[in-house]
Amino acid sequence: MNNDLERLIVLQRLDSAAADANRKLADAPDREQALDARLAAAREVVAAAKAALTENQNARREHEKTVALHQGRLSKFREQAMAVKTNQEYHAIQKEIAFAQTEMKGAEDAVLEKMLEGDDLTASVKRAESDLAAEQKKIDADKKTLAAEAGELKAALAKLSAERAGVVSSLTPQVLAQFELIANRRQGIAIAEARDGICTICHVRLRPQVFNNILKNDQIIQCDSCNRIMYHVPKTVAAPAPDAATTSAQ
Ligand SMILES: [Zn+2]
């Protein structure tokens, strides 16, 4: 194979790997933000559960105050009832007592209801807090993984860049310039395999004479349609291993 063509294939592999690594690195902030959003959502569930419990406790205290108020009134009325002089006064006091008792009973029922509701709300707070703790643990681990991945990607990029410098130094400068020009115009892919007479990237059929020349892999030939530099991978004629046969049948 033509030396430059062989190096261009390596260069493309390095550049595609670097582009892939850069894409993943660029995604990292979004992934981190998604983790932060998950944590914020779990915290919000805890805050909402706590707010509901506080509201329940406040309401319960109000009902307890109402109970105490009517208790006070009842003992006052009972004292007054001892001292009544007339039948009319007696009935009036009894009426007040009955009213206070009804009010107190209503408030007591409300206290009981709030207590039961409070048990459920306390359980909800505990559940939300344990969910938050589990989520926090998971997110911390995910963030560590993200940071480790970023470190690996940066190391891989440094290695790719060093390898690229080596390949570039041994390439004919005009060929490198041609490669980079095409890469800039074609989303980073400057070379394409020609197979069965077709450019495998733009899928345009090549002229037979052009394809025949590409088969030789001995010169820089561009696709008429997408301008990518073409190469050919000779078909291996060896009989496929049993494993390969079953894989390709799937
Ligand atoms: Zn093409």
Boltz pocket constraint, residues with backbone or C-beta under 6 A from the ligand:
constraints:
  - pocket:
      binder: B
      contacts: [[A, 192], [A, 199], [A, 200], [A, 201], [A, 202], [A, 203], [A, 204], [A, 223], [A, 224], [A, 225], [A, 226], [A, 227], [A, 228]]
      max_distance: 6.0
